[in-house]
C-alpha cells in the first residue's frame, strides 16, 4: 500500500461539477504545492448557517495545505474547478487583492458593523501565509477601522501577528480560537499532516493570553472511537494554557469528504476502522452526514449525547464557559470619520 507522505487525502475525488475527470500520476515522495494567484471579486461573506457562531467571514485563501482529512471545506474546492481530494491541499488559491477588497467593503456606507471572522472556510495561517502575509494585512486594516475580528486556526504562525492582535484586543476587537483535535502526535501527523503540533497550539493559547487576547479552544471534530477519549485531556490542557471558552463539533462527512475519510481511515487504522465508521453512522441516524441545522454539528443518539454531556461538564469544571466573542462594535469608524474627532 503506497502512502503519499505529508498529505491527508491520498487521491482526487471526482468533481461533481465536471463532466470529465483526470487522474494524477503521483510521483514518489510528496506532491508539491502550487500557489495560484488570483484577483478575487469579493471577500466578505454573510454567514447564513445558525450552527456557526459567525456573522460574516472572509478567507484570503481557498484550499488548505494543512490537509486535514475530515475538513468540510474540501467540497468548496469543487466550485473552483478542482477536486476535494489532493487538489484541495496542494492547489491553493491566493486572493492577492484581499486587503483592498476588505478596505473597499468597510468603506461602504451601508456597512453596519458586525464582527468578521477570518478562516470561516480555510485556515488563514496555513503555510501560504508565510509568503503572502495577507492575514496580517487584513488585521492591520481591521485595526485601522476599529473593526472587530475573530480568528480560528490550527497554526502557531498566528503568534507572528500578536502585536496587531494585542492592539485590537485592548479595545475588545479581537478573539482567537485555536483548534486542537488530538494531543496524540502520531494521530495528529496522519489526520492533520501539515499543521503544528498540539504542544505548539497550547503554547499559542498561552502566549496570546499573555498578550491580552481573548482565546478559546475548538475541539473540532470529535471522532468517536478515534479521538473522543482525549476530550478531558484537551480541555484541561487548554484551560491551563489560558483559554477562556470552548466549543466542539461532532464529525460529519459531507460530500466527497465521505470517500476521502473512508479511504484514509481504513488505510491508517484498519484494526478499528469498522468501529469508528459505525460510530459515526450512529451519530447521524445511520449515515455519516447530516445536513439539518441544529443537528449536523452535534450529532444524535447515545454516543453523541455522551460526548455532549461530557463536554458540558468538563467545560464547567475547567472554567471554559466564558463568552466566545467579546467584541465592541461601537468603536467602528472609517479613517476619515476618525479624523473628524480631532
PyMOL commands that set and color helices and strands:
alter all, ss='L'
color gray80, all
select helices_A, chain A and resi 72-80+86-90+98-106+128-132+134-145+156-169+185-191+198-210+228-240+257-268+273-282+301-317+335-340
alter helices_A, ss='H'
color red, helices_A
select strands_A, chain A and resi 34-38+44-46+56-58+61-62+91-95+116-118+149-153+174-179+214-222+245-250
alter strands_A, ss='S'
color yellow, strands_A
deselect
rebuild
show_as cartoon
